[in-house]
Amino acid sequence: MPPPIMTSEPGSFAHHTMTARIPRIIDETLQLNSYPPELERSLQDLRLEILSGLIRPLQEIAPDRRRWALLSRPHIMRPWLDVPWYWAEAFFYRRMLEATHYFQPGPWHRRDPFAPRKRPELAPDAAPRDVDALLAAVPLDTPGRFMALLHASLWGNRLDLSHDVSKTLGRGGPDSDDAANLLLDDTARVWQYLSSRKPGRVSIIADNAGGEVLTDLALSDFLIDSRLAARVDLHVKSYPFFVSDATMEDVQEALDVLAVGGQHAATLTRRLMAHIEEGRLVIATHWFYTSPRYFRELPRDLSARYHRAALVILKGDANYRRLLGDAHWPPTVPFPRAVGSFPAPLVALRTLKAELIVGLAPGRAERLAAEDPEWLVNGRRGIIQAWLPS
């Protein structure tokens, strides 16, 4: 493994995340929630600790306290700006929940601090309308429909509220530049793999709530109805994470509002509910998804679950980072080498919002950097990158 990306690297996106993006997330959370003075002080203390203090452990009594104590031990009492980047982000979001009393009895129990940011996405004229328009426009032939819905699931990854990419690049719908911005495209290989085998289980490891998870649900429905999958497991977070990551509650809210997005969206909702009732679509979660561990460190039960899948579709930037150990891989390293021993055939769908990529041809990263110095982090470009049996 190459060395991990550290928060201490001057000029890096990791350093910018901890010194600018995360303090801004705390400020926005304070502005959008009517917290009492005690919770406001806790969030302000966390902000100050990140910028100039040392990392303290979780102090609240909570179901995951012992696990976090074990996974945090190497980094406690170190500066936030001198630890591995993914660990720092994951622990920050867990500390946000401690500061807002998410796990504690009382008025803030299981109150998502990021709900005010997520809610506008589910207005009838936002994500539900977008999905209705998507379904009205997709081709009728099965290969064309597969490509359209897979690509919609990819570009929906721009709807990441911790980055606000959609403010500059739109809501994830089709764009004339998307073909040029798709740096790696294994769509044809994934289609050939799924269409040439008996229907099996497909696991989708979701990323963002709102519009993105609705495109994931549209893709899930298509895979089931077209018999490319006998069953789809949609894996989401067990509690709020990375601002807009999808939770079980977010999926239920998305299904509730999808029905009012239009005729096609309403029909999709009815099919999805039937899939869920009949066990063809399963909404799943696991503690691993809100932990600082990488996919090379999968717990046995989750690894076994992936092993039973015909294909795992891994969504988003943070999952891609966890897949590659959030390390300084050269961009030309082959994807299979960087992935290591993942327990199932795999395709990663991601819009680029971190300084990490593998599988590029020699010289391509340099040409992209000359064209656009922020090509790795501004969300404009995407990849559909597969590791499949030959």
TAZI-V696339 format. One record per pair of residues at least 4 apart in sequence whose ideal C-beta (glycine too) atoms are under 7 Angstrom apart, sorted by sequence separation. I is the first residue (numbers start at 1). GAP is how many residues later the second one is. D is the distance in Angstrom with one decimal. If there is no record, write none. Layout:
BEGIN
I;GAP;D  I;GAP;D
END
This chain:
BEGIN
11;4;6.8  12;4;6.9  13;4;6.2  14;4;6.9  15;4;6.0  16;4;5.3  17;4;4.6  18;4;5.6  20;4;6.3  21;4;6.5  22;4;6.7  23;4;6.4  24;4;6.3  25;4;6.3  26;4;6.5  27;4;6.5  28;4;6.0  29;4;6.1  35;4;3.9  37;4;6.2  38;4;6.7  39;4;6.5  40;4;6.3  41;4;6.1  42;4;6.5  43;4;6.5  44;4;6.5  45;4;6.2  46;4;6.5  47;4;6.6  48;4;6.3  49;4;3.7  58;4;7.0  61;4;6.6  64;4;5.6  65;4;6.2  66;4;6.7  67;4;6.3  68;4;5.5  69;4;6.8  72;4;5.5  78;4;5.5  83;4;5.8  84;4;6.7  85;4;6.5  86;4;6.2  87;4;6.1  88;4;6.2  89;4;6.7  90;4;6.7  91;4;6.1  92;4;6.5  94;4;6.8  95;4;6.3  96;4;6.3  105;4;5.7  114;4;5.9  115;4;6.0  122;4;6.7  124;4;5.4  125;4;5.1  126;4;6.9  127;4;6.4  128;4;6.5  129;4;6.4  130;4;6.3  131;4;6.4  132;4;6.4  133;4;6.3  134;4;6.4  141;4;6.6  142;4;6.3  143;4;6.5  144;4;6.3  145;4;6.2  146;4;6.0  147;4;6.1  148;4;6.3  149;4;6.5  150;4;6.7  151;4;6.3  152;4;6.0  165;4;5.4  166;4;6.3  174;4;6.4  177;4;5.4  178;4;6.2  186;4;5.8  187;4;6.2  188;4;6.3  189;4;6.3  190;4;6.3  191;4;5.7  192;4;5.9  193;4;6.9  208;4;4.0  209;4;5.3  211;4;6.6  212;4;6.5  213;4;6.4  214;4;6.5  215;4;6.4  216;4;6.3  217;4;6.5  218;4;6.6  219;4;6.3  220;4;6.5  221;4;6.0  222;4;5.7  237;4;4.7  241;4;4.3  246;4;4.6  248;4;6.7  249;4;6.4  250;4;6.2  251;4;6.5  252;4;6.4  253;4;6.5  254;4;6.1  261;4;3.3  262;4;6.8  263;4;6.5  264;4;6.4  265;4;6.4  266;4;6.8  267;4;6.6  268;4;6.1  269;4;6.4  270;4;6.5  271;4;6.4  272;4;6.4  273;4;6.3  274;4;6.1  285;4;6.6  287;4;6.2  293;4;4.3  298;4;5.2  299;4;6.8  300;4;6.2  301;4;6.6  302;4;6.6  303;4;6.3  304;4;6.9  315;4;6.1  316;4;6.8  317;4;6.4  318;4;6.4  319;4;6.2  320;4;6.5  322;4;6.7  329;4;4.9  333;4;5.6  335;4;6.0  342;4;5.3  360;4;4.5  363;4;6.1  364;4;6.3  365;4;6.3  366;4;6.6  367;4;6.5  368;4;6.4  369;4;6.2  371;4;6.9  374;4;4.4  9;5;6.0  10;5;6.2  16;5;6.5  17;5;6.1  30;5;6.8  35;5;5.1  48;5;6.3  60;5;6.9  78;5;5.7  83;5;5.0  97;5;3.8  101;5;6.2  104;5;6.2  121;5;5.5  122;5;5.9  124;5;6.4  139;5;3.1  140;5;7.0  160;5;5.8  166;5;5.3  170;5;6.4  207;5;6.1  208;5;6.6  223;5;4.7  224;5;5.7  246;5;6.0  275;5;4.3  276;5;5.0  288;5;6.3  298;5;4.2  314;5;5.0  321;5;4.3  324;5;5.9  333;5;5.3  352;5;6.6  360;5;5.4  9;6;5.6  97;6;6.5  102;6;6.7  120;6;6.3  121;6;5.0  139;6;5.4  166;6;6.7  223;6;4.0  259;6;6.9  275;6;3.7  306;6;5.6  314;6;7.0  369;6;6.4  375;6;6.0  7;7;5.2  8;7;7.0  49;7;7.0  58;7;5.3  101;7;4.2  138;7;5.1  158;7;4.7  159;7;5.3  206;7;5.6  240;7;6.3  258;7;5.1  259;7;5.0  339;7;6.8  368;7;4.5  6;8;6.7  7;8;5.9  75;8;4.7  80;8;6.0  100;8;5.9  102;8;6.3  158;8;5.5  224;8;5.9  237;8;4.8  239;8;6.4  5;9;5.2  102;9;6.7  139;9;6.1  223;9;5.7  237;9;6.5  272;9;6.4  314;9;6.2  329;9;5.2  30;10;6.2  58;10;5.3  138;10;4.3  206;10;5.5  236;10;4.5  237;10;5.0  258;10;6.6  259;10;4.3  288;10;6.8  7;11;4.8  58;11;7.0  138;11;6.4  158;11;5.6  236;11;5.7  258;11;4.7  288;11;5.7  57;12;6.1  75;12;6.3  159;12;6.6  204;12;5.5  220;12;4.2  236;12;5.9  30;13;5.7  100;13;4.7  159;13;5.3  29;14;6.7  158;14;4.8  220;14;6.1  255;14;6.3  288;14;5.4  324;14;4.9  57;15;6.0  236;15;5.9  156;16;4.3  204;16;6.4  286;16;5.2  323;16;6.1  26;17;5.5  96;17;6.1  155;17;4.6  255;17;6.4  134;18;5.5  216;18;6.4  57;19;5.2  72;19;6.3  357;19;6.6  26;20;6.6  55;20;5.7  56;20;6.9  338;20;4.5  26;21;4.7  55;21;5.6  202;21;5.6  355;21;4.8  55;22;6.5  354;22;6.9  355;22;6.3  54;23;5.0  55;23;5.7  155;23;6.3  335;23;5.5  352;23;7.0  354;23;6.4  23;24;5.4  54;24;6.5  335;24;4.2  352;24;5.4  353;24;5.6  54;25;6.0  55;25;5.8  323;25;6.6  333;25;4.6  334;25;6.3  352;25;6.8  68;26;6.3  331;26;5.3  353;26;5.1  359;26;5.8  23;27;6.9  202;27;4.2  295;27;5.3  329;27;6.8  331;27;6.2  352;27;6.6  22;28;6.1  23;28;6.5  199;28;5.0  201;28;6.8  204;28;6.4  206;28;5.9  294;28;4.9  295;28;4.9  320;28;5.4  332;28;5.9  351;28;4.8  199;29;6.4  200;29;6.8  201;29;6.4  206;29;6.2  296;29;6.1  329;29;5.0  331;29;4.5  352;29;5.0  50;30;4.6  199;30;5.6  200;30;5.9  201;30;4.9  202;30;5.0  203;30;4.5  204;30;5.1  205;30;4.8  206;30;5.0  320;30;4.6  326;30;6.9  332;30;5.4  351;30;6.9  352;30;6.9  199;31;4.1  204;31;6.8  294;31;4.9  351;31;4.5  18;32;6.3  19;32;6.8  201;32;6.5  203;32;6.2  251;32;5.4  294;32;7.0  312;32;4.8  314;32;6.2  324;32;6.2  350;32;6.5  195;33;6.5  213;33;4.4  311;33;7.0  312;33;7.0  317;33;5.5  321;33;5.7  350;33;5.6  194;34;4.6  210;34;6.7  311;34;5.0  312;34;5.0  313;34;5.5  314;34;4.7  315;34;5.4  316;34;5.9  324;34;6.6  331;34;4.1  209;35;5.4  248;35;6.2  309;35;4.8  310;35;6.8  321;35;5.9  348;35;6.8  349;35;5.7  208;36;4.6  209;36;6.8  307;36;4.4  311;36;6.7  313;36;6.4  317;36;4.5  150;37;5.9  208;37;6.3  209;37;4.1  213;37;6.6  248;37;6.0  306;37;4.7  307;37;5.9  317;37;5.2  347;37;6.5  348;37;4.8  60;38;5.1  121;38;6.9  207;38;6.4  208;38;6.2  213;38;6.1  306;38;4.5  347;38;6.9  172;39;5.8  347;39;4.2  58;40;5.9  147;40;5.4  171;40;6.2  172;40;7.0  206;40;4.8  214;40;5.5  303;40;4.9  346;40;6.8  62;41;4.2  130;41;5.9  209;41;3.8  213;41;5.5  346;41;4.6  50;42;6.9  345;42;6.8  60;43;6.5  118;43;6.9  130;43;6.0  345;43;4.8  60;44;6.6  117;44;4.9  210;44;7.0  214;44;6.2  296;44;5.4  345;44;6.0  146;45;5.5  209;45;6.9  342;45;6.8  225;46;7.0  221;47;6.0  234;47;6.8  236;47;6.5  238;47;4.5  295;47;6.5  143;48;6.0  160;48;5.5  237;48;6.6  339;48;5.5  46;49;5.7  159;49;5.4  231;49;5.3  232;49;5.3  233;49;4.8  234;49;5.3  235;49;5.0  236;49;5.6  238;49;6.3  241;49;5.0  157;50;5.9  218;50;6.2  221;50;5.4  234;50;6.9  235;50;6.6  335;50;5.4  157;51;6.8  159;51;5.8  221;51;5.7  224;51;5.6  231;51;6.8  233;51;5.1  235;51;6.9  238;51;6.8  239;51;5.9  336;51;5.2  159;52;4.6  237;52;5.1  238;52;5.7  335;52;5.8  46;53;5.3  159;53;4.8  237;53;5.4  221;54;6.7  235;54;6.7  156;55;5.5  157;55;5.8  217;55;5.8  43;56;5.0  156;56;3.8  224;56;5.1  42;57;3.8  224;57;6.6  156;59;4.0  39;60;6.5  39;61;5.7  220;61;5.7  18;62;5.8  39;62;6.5  153;62;4.7  18;63;5.9  152;63;4.6  153;63;5.6  35;65;7.0  15;66;6.9  152;66;7.0  153;66;4.9  149;69;5.7  150;69;6.4  18;70;6.2  22;70;5.8  149;70;4.6  14;71;3.9  17;72;6.8  7;73;6.5  8;73;5.4  149;73;5.1  7;74;5.0  8;74;4.6  7;75;6.7  7;76;5.7  146;76;6.9  242;76;5.9  6;77;6.9  145;77;6.2  6;78;6.1  7;78;5.3  6;79;6.3  4;80;4.4  5;80;4.5  33;80;6.1  162;80;5.7  7;81;5.1  130;81;5.8  162;81;4.1  161;82;4.6  162;82;6.5  33;83;6.5  127;83;5.0  131;83;4.8  135;83;6.6  161;83;3.7  29;84;5.2  32;84;3.8  127;84;3.7  131;84;6.8  134;84;6.7  142;84;5.5  160;84;5.9  29;85;7.0  32;85;6.6  127;87;5.3  131;87;5.9  122;88;6.0  121;89;3.0  121;90;5.7  118;91;5.4  118;92;5.9  216;99;6.8  203;103;6.3  203;106;4.5  201;107;6.0  202;107;6.4  205;107;6.6  201;108;4.8  202;108;6.2  205;108;6.9  207;108;4.1  208;108;6.8  201;109;5.9  202;109;5.0  203;109;4.8  204;109;4.6  205;109;4.9  206;109;5.5  207;109;2.9  200;110;3.1  205;110;5.8  202;111;6.6  204;111;6.7  207;112;6.4  197;113;6.7  205;114;5.8  194;117;6.6  114;126;5.4  117;126;6.2  118;126;6.0  113;127;6.4  117;127;6.8  131;127;6.6  112;128;4.7  136;128;5.3  114;129;4.9  128;129;5.3  132;129;4.5  135;129;3.8  114;130;6.6  128;130;5.2  131;130;5.8  132;130;3.2  135;130;6.9  122;131;6.0  118;132;6.7  122;132;6.4  128;132;6.3  129;132;5.3  132;132;4.8  124;133;6.6  128;133;2.6  129;133;6.3  132;133;4.0  135;133;6.3  131;134;5.3  122;135;4.7  124;136;4.9  25;137;6.5  102;137;6.8  124;137;6.1  128;137;5.3  21;141;6.8  97;142;6.5  97;143;6.7  93;148;5.1  93;149;6.0  193;152;6.9  190;157;5.2  157;158;6.3  157;159;5.4  186;161;6.5  184;175;5.8  165;188;6.8  163;190;5.4  157;192;6.5  157;193;6.2  158;193;5.1  160;193;6.5  157;194;4.5  154;195;4.4  193;195;5.0  153;196;5.9  155;196;6.9  190;196;5.5  187;197;5.6  189;197;5.3  183;198;5.3  186;198;5.3  181;199;5.6  184;199;4.2  185;199;5.2  186;199;6.0  189;199;6.1  181;200;4.6  182;200;5.5  183;200;5.4  184;200;6.5  186;200;3.8  90;201;6.7  91;201;6.3  181;201;6.3  184;201;4.9  90;202;4.0  182;202;6.9  87;205;4.3  86;206;6.3  169;210;5.9  169;211;6.0  165;214;3.4  163;216;6.1  25;218;6.3  71;220;6.5  71;221;5.6  158;221;5.2  71;222;6.9  64;223;6.8  155;227;6.4  154;228;5.1  154;230;5.9  150;234;6.9  86;235;5.6  86;236;6.5  86;240;4.2  85;241;5.9  84;242;6.6  4;321;6.8  5;321;5.3  4;322;5.7  5;322;6.6  4;323;5.2  5;323;6.3  1;324;5.5  3;324;6.4  2;325;4.4  3;325;5.5  1;326;5.5  2;326;4.4  2;327;5.5  13;341;6.2  13;342;5.0  12;343;6.4  5;351;6.9  13;364;4.8
END
